[in-house]
Amino acid sequence: MNEELEKTIPKNLRPYLLLTDNNGSVTGFNVSHYEFWIYLQLRKRFGKGELYLEDSAKHRFFDDELVSLDKKESILK
């Protein structure tokens, strides 16, 4: 089991997302729960605008909203 990957999982969710043996050592992932958690994280990040798609109409860079200097005069009129 990759220790770096384990560190990304919140402690309160570890019993639901990780599989352990009788000694309490992590042996793997509960794949269906982990997949669901990943999709929830992606949905949350897209909703907050932390992640974006290039062609997204809803979440864009602020720079995409700015007008270039050469078009500024015509727009201000």
Distance bins in CASP14 RR format, pairs under 12 A and 6 or more apart:
PFRMAT RR
TARGET T0000
AUTHOR 0000-0000-0000
RMODE 2
METHOD distances of the structure
MODEL  1
1 7 0 0 0 0 0 1 0 0 0 0 0
1 9 0 0 0 0 0 1 0 0 0 0 0
1 14 0 0 0 0 0 1 0 0 0 0 0
1 17 0 0 0 0 0 1 0 0 0 0 0
1 18 0 0 0 0 1 0 0 0 0 0 0
1 19 0 0 0 0 1 0 0 0 0 0 0
1 20 0 0 0 0 1 0 0 0 0 0 0
1 21 0 0 0 0 0 1 0 0 0 0 0
1 24 0 0 0 0 0 1 0 0 0 0 0
1 25 0 0 0 0 1 0 0 0 0 0 0
1 26 1 0 1 0 0 0 0 0 0 0 0
1 27 1 0 0 1 0 0 0 0 0 0 0
1 28 1 0 1 0 0 0 0 0 0 0 0
1 29 0 0 0 0 1 0 0 0 0 0 0
2 8 0 0 0 0 1 0 0 0 0 0 0
2 9 0 0 0 0 0 1 0 0 0 0 0
2 18 0 0 0 0 0 1 0 0 0 0 0
2 26 0 0 0 0 1 0 0 0 0 0 0
2 28 0 0 0 0 1 0 0 0 0 0 0
2 29 0 0 0 0 0 1 0 0 0 0 0
3 9 0 0 0 0 0 1 0 0 0 0 0
3 18 0 0 0 0 0 1 0 0 0 0 0
3 25 0 0 0 0 0 1 0 0 0 0 0
3 26 0 0 0 0 1 0 0 0 0 0 0
5 14 0 0 0 0 0 1 0 0 0 0 0
5 17 0 0 0 0 0 1 0 0 0 0 0
5 18 0 0 0 0 1 0 0 0 0 0 0
5 26 0 0 0 0 1 0 0 0 0 0 0
5 28 0 0 0 0 1 0 0 0 0 0 0
5 29 0 0 0 0 1 0 0 0 0 0 0
5 34 0 0 0 0 0 1 0 0 0 0 0
5 38 0 0 0 0 0 1 0 0 0 0 0
6 13 0 0 0 0 0 1 0 0 0 0 0
6 14 1 0 0 1 0 0 0 0 0 0 0
6 17 0 0 0 0 1 0 0 0 0 0 0
6 18 1 0 0 1 0 0 0 0 0 0 0
6 19 0 0 0 0 0 1 0 0 0 0 0
6 20 0 0 0 0 0 1 0 0 0 0 0
6 25 0 0 0 0 0 1 0 0 0 0 0
6 26 1 0 0 1 0 0 0 0 0 0 0
6 27 0 0 0 0 0 1 0 0 0 0 0
6 28 0 0 0 0 1 0 0 0 0 0 0
6 29 0 0 0 0 1 0 0 0 0 0 0
6 34 0 0 0 0 0 1 0 0 0 0 0
7 14 0 0 0 0 0 1 0 0 0 0 0
7 18 0 0 0 0 0 1 0 0 0 0 0
7 26 0 0 0 0 0 1 0 0 0 0 0
8 14 0 0 0 0 0 1 0 0 0 0 0
8 17 0 0 0 0 0 1 0 0 0 0 0
8 18 0 0 0 0 0 1 0 0 0 0 0
8 29 0 0 0 0 0 1 0 0 0 0 0
8 34 0 0 0 0 0 1 0 0 0 0 0
8 37 0 0 0 0 0 1 0 0 0 0 0
8 38 0 0 0 0 0 1 0 0 0 0 0
8 41 0 0 0 0 1 0 0 0 0 0 0
9 15 0 0 0 0 0 1 0 0 0 0 0
9 16 0 0 0 0 1 0 0 0 0 0 0
9 17 1 0 1 0 0 0 0 0 0 0 0
9 18 1 0 0 1 0 0 0 0 0 0 0
9 26 0 0 0 0 1 0 0 0 0 0 0
9 28 0 0 0 0 0 1 0 0 0 0 0
9 29 0 0 0 0 1 0 0 0 0 0 0
9 30 0 0 0 0 0 1 0 0 0 0 0
9 33 0 0 0 0 0 1 0 0 0 0 0
9 34 0 0 0 0 1 0 0 0 0 0 0
9 37 0 0 0 0 1 0 0 0 0 0 0
9 38 0 0 0 0 0 1 0 0 0 0 0
9 41 0 0 0 0 0 1 0 0 0 0 0
10 16 0 0 0 0 0 1 0 0 0 0 0
10 17 0 0 0 0 1 0 0 0 0 0 0
10 18 0 0 0 0 0 1 0 0 0 0 0
10 37 0 0 0 0 1 0 0 0 0 0 0
10 40 0 0 0 0 0 1 0 0 0 0 0
10 41 0 0 0 0 0 1 0 0 0 0 0
11 17 0 0 0 0 0 1 0 0 0 0 0
11 18 0 0 0 0 0 1 0 0 0 0 0
12 18 0 0 0 0 0 1 0 0 0 0 0
12 37 0 0 0 0 0 1 0 0 0 0 0
13 29 0 0 0 0 0 1 0 0 0 0 0
13 30 0 0 0 0 0 1 0 0 0 0 0
13 33 0 0 0 0 1 0 0 0 0 0 0
13 34 0 0 0 0 1 0 0 0 0 0 0
13 36 0 0 0 0 0 1 0 0 0 0 0
13 37 1 0 0 1 0 0 0 0 0 0 0
13 38 0 0 0 0 0 1 0 0 0 0 0
13 40 0 0 0 0 0 1 0 0 0 0 0
13 41 0 0 0 0 0 1 0 0 0 0 0
14 20 0 0 0 0 1 0 0 0 0 0 0
14 24 0 0 0 0 0 1 0 0 0 0 0
14 26 0 0 0 0 1 0 0 0 0 0 0
14 28 0 0 0 0 0 1 0 0 0 0 0
14 29 0 0 0 0 0 1 0 0 0 0 0
14 30 0 0 0 0 0 1 0 0 0 0 0
14 33 0 0 0 0 0 1 0 0 0 0 0
14 34 0 0 0 0 0 1 0 0 0 0 0
14 37 0 0 0 0 0 1 0 0 0 0 0
15 24 0 0 0 0 0 1 0 0 0 0 0
15 26 0 0 0 0 0 1 0 0 0 0 0
15 30 0 0 0 0 1 0 0 0 0 0 0
15 33 0 0 0 0 1 0 0 0 0 0 0
16 29 0 0 0 0 0 1 0 0 0 0 0
16 30 1 0 0 1 0 0 0 0 0 0 0
16 32 0 0 0 0 0 1 0 0 0 0 0
16 33 1 0 1 0 0 0 0 0 0 0 0
16 34 0 0 0 0 1 0 0 0 0 0 0
16 36 0 0 0 0 1 0 0 0 0 0 0
16 37 0 0 0 0 1 0 0 0 0 0 0
17 26 0 0 0 0 1 0 0 0 0 0 0
17 28 0 0 0 0 1 0 0 0 0 0 0
17 29 1 0 0 1 0 0 0 0 0 0 0
17 30 1 0 1 0 0 0 0 0 0 0 0
17 31 0 0 0 0 1 0 0 0 0 0 0
17 32 0 0 0 0 0 1 0 0 0 0 0
17 33 1 0 1 0 0 0 0 0 0 0 0
17 34 1 0 1 0 0 0 0 0 0 0 0
17 35 0 0 0 0 1 0 0 0 0 0 0
17 36 0 0 0 0 1 0 0 0 0 0 0
17 37 1 0 0 1 0 0 0 0 0 0 0
17 38 0 0 0 0 1 0 0 0 0 0 0
17 40 0 0 0 0 0 1 0 0 0 0 0
17 41 0 0 0 0 0 1 0 0 0 0 0
18 24 0 0 0 0 1 0 0 0 0 0 0
18 25 0 0 0 0 0 1 0 0 0 0 0
18 26 1 0 1 0 0 0 0 0 0 0 0
18 27 0 0 0 0 1 0 0 0 0 0 0
18 28 1 0 0 1 0 0 0 0 0 0 0
18 29 1 0 0 1 0 0 0 0 0 0 0
18 30 1 0 0 1 0 0 0 0 0 0 0
18 31 0 0 0 0 0 1 0 0 0 0 0
18 33 0 0 0 0 1 0 0 0 0 0 0
18 34 0 0 0 0 1 0 0 0 0 0 0
18 37 0 0 0 0 0 1 0 0 0 0 0
19 25 0 0 0 0 1 0 0 0 0 0 0
19 26 1 0 0 1 0 0 0 0 0 0 0
19 27 1 0 1 0 0 0 0 0 0 0 0
19 28 1 0 1 0 0 0 0 0 0 0 0
19 29 1 0 0 1 0 0 0 0 0 0 0
19 30 1 0 1 0 0 0 0 0 0 0 0
19 31 0 0 0 0 1 0 0 0 0 0 0
19 32 0 0 0 0 0 1 0 0 0 0 0
19 33 0 0 0 0 1 0 0 0 0 0 0
19 34 0 0 0 0 1 0 0 0 0 0 0
20 26 1 0 1 0 0 0 0 0 0 0 0
20 27 1 0 0 1 0 0 0 0 0 0 0
20 28 0 0 0 0 1 0 0 0 0 0 0
20 29 0 0 0 0 0 1 0 0 0 0 0
20 30 0 0 0 0 0 1 0 0 0 0 0
21 27 1 0 1 0 0 0 0 0 0 0 0
21 28 0 0 0 0 1 0 0 0 0 0 0
28 34 0 0 0 0 1 0 0 0 0 0 0
29 35 0 0 0 0 1 0 0 0 0 0 0
29 36 0 0 0 0 0 1 0 0 0 0 0
29 37 0 0 0 0 1 0 0 0 0 0 0
29 38 0 0 0 0 0 1 0 0 0 0 0
30 36 0 0 0 0 1 0 0 0 0 0 0
30 37 0 0 0 0 1 0 0 0 0 0 0
31 37 0 0 0 0 0 1 0 0 0 0 0
31 38 0 0 0 0 0 1 0 0 0 0 0
32 38 0 0 0 0 0 1 0 0 0 0 0
32 39 0 0 0 0 0 1 0 0 0 0 0
33 39 0 0 0 0 0 1 0 0 0 0 0
33 40 0 0 0 0 0 1 0 0 0 0 0
34 40 0 0 0 0 0 1 0 0 0 0 0
34 41 0 0 0 0 0 1 0 0 0 0 0
35 41 0 0 0 0 0 1 0 0 0 0 0
35 42 0 0 0 0 0 1 0 0 0 0 0
36 42 0 0 0 0 0 1 0 0 0 0 0
36 43 0 0 0 0 0 1 0 0 0 0 0
37 43 0 0 0 0 0 1 0 0 0 0 0
37 44 0 0 0 0 0 1 0 0 0 0 0
38 44 0 0 0 0 0 1 0 0 0 0 0
38 45 0 0 0 0 0 1 0 0 0 0 0
39 45 0 0 0 0 0 1 0 0 0 0 0
39 46 0 0 0 0 0 1 0 0 0 0 0
40 46 0 0 0 0 0 1 0 0 0 0 0
40 47 0 0 0 0 0 1 0 0 0 0 0
41 47 0 0 0 0 0 1 0 0 0 0 0
41 48 0 0 0 0 0 1 0 0 0 0 0
41 50 0 0 0 0 0 1 0 0 0 0 0
41 51 0 0 0 0 1 0 0 0 0 0 0
42 48 0 0 0 0 0 1 0 0 0 0 0
42 49 0 0 0 0 0 1 0 0 0 0 0
42 50 0 0 0 0 1 0 0 0 0 0 0
42 51 1 0 0 1 0 0 0 0 0 0 0
42 52 0 0 0 0 0 1 0 0 0 0 0
42 53 0 0 0 0 0 1 0 0 0 0 0
43 49 0 0 0 0 0 1 0 0 0 0 0
43 50 0 0 0 0 0 1 0 0 0 0 0
43 51 0 0 0 0 1 0 0 0 0 0 0
44 50 0 0 0 0 1 0 0 0 0 0 0
44 51 0 0 0 0 1 0 0 0 0 0 0
45 51 1 0 1 0 0 0 0 0 0 0 0
45 52 0 0 0 0 1 0 0 0 0 0 0
45 53 0 0 0 0 0 1 0 0 0 0 0
45 59 0 0 0 0 1 0 0 0 0 0 0
46 52 1 0 0 1 0 0 0 0 0 0 0
46 53 0 0 0 0 1 0 0 0 0 0 0
46 56 0 0 0 0 1 0 0 0 0 0 0
46 58 0 0 0 0 1 0 0 0 0 0 0
46 59 1 0 0 1 0 0 0 0 0 0 0
47 53 0 0 0 0 0 1 0 0 0 0 0
47 56 0 0 0 0 0 1 0 0 0 0 0
47 58 0 0 0 0 1 0 0 0 0 0 0
47 59 1 0 0 1 0 0 0 0 0 0 0
48 58 0 0 0 0 0 1 0 0 0 0 0
48 59 0 0 0 0 1 0 0 0 0 0 0
49 56 0 0 0 0 1 0 0 0 0 0 0
49 58 0 0 0 0 1 0 0 0 0 0 0
49 59 1 0 1 0 0 0 0 0 0 0 0
49 60 0 0 0 0 1 0 0 0 0 0 0
49 61 0 0 0 0 0 1 0 0 0 0 0
49 62 0 0 0 0 0 1 0 0 0 0 0
50 59 0 0 0 0 1 0 0 0 0 0 0
51 58 0 0 0 0 0 1 0 0 0 0 0
51 59 1 0 0 1 0 0 0 0 0 0 0
52 58 0 0 0 0 1 0 0 0 0 0 0
52 59 1 0 1 0 0 0 0 0 0 0 0
52 60 1 0 0 1 0 0 0 0 0 0 0
52 61 1 0 0 1 0 0 0 0 0 0 0
52 62 0 0 0 0 0 1 0 0 0 0 0
52 64 0 0 0 0 1 0 0 0 0 0 0
53 59 1 0 0 1 0 0 0 0 0 0 0
53 60 0 0 0 0 1 0 0 0 0 0 0
53 61 0 0 0 0 0 1 0 0 0 0 0
54 60 0 0 0 0 1 0 0 0 0 0 0
54 61 0 0 0 0 1 0 0 0 0 0 0
54 64 0 0 0 0 1 0 0 0 0 0 0
55 64 0 0 0 0 0 1 0 0 0 0 0
56 64 0 0 0 0 1 0 0 0 0 0 0
57 64 0 0 0 0 0 1 0 0 0 0 0
57 65 0 0 0 0 0 1 0 0 0 0 0
58 64 0 0 0 0 0 1 0 0 0 0 0
59 65 0 0 0 0 0 1 0 0 0 0 0
60 66 0 0 0 0 0 1 0 0 0 0 0
66 72 0 0 0 0 1 0 0 0 0 0 0
66 75 0 0 0 0 0 1 0 0 0 0 0
67 73 0 0 0 0 1 0 0 0 0 0 0
67 74 0 0 0 0 1 0 0 0 0 0 0
67 75 1 0 1 0 0 0 0 0 0 0 0
67 76 0 0 0 0 1 0 0 0 0 0 0
68 74 0 0 0 0 0 1 0 0 0 0 0
68 75 0 0 0 0 1 0 0 0 0 0 0
69 75 0 0 0 0 0 1 0 0 0 0 0
69 76 0 0 0 0 0 1 0 0 0 0 0
71 77 0 0 0 0 0 1 0 0 0 0 0
END
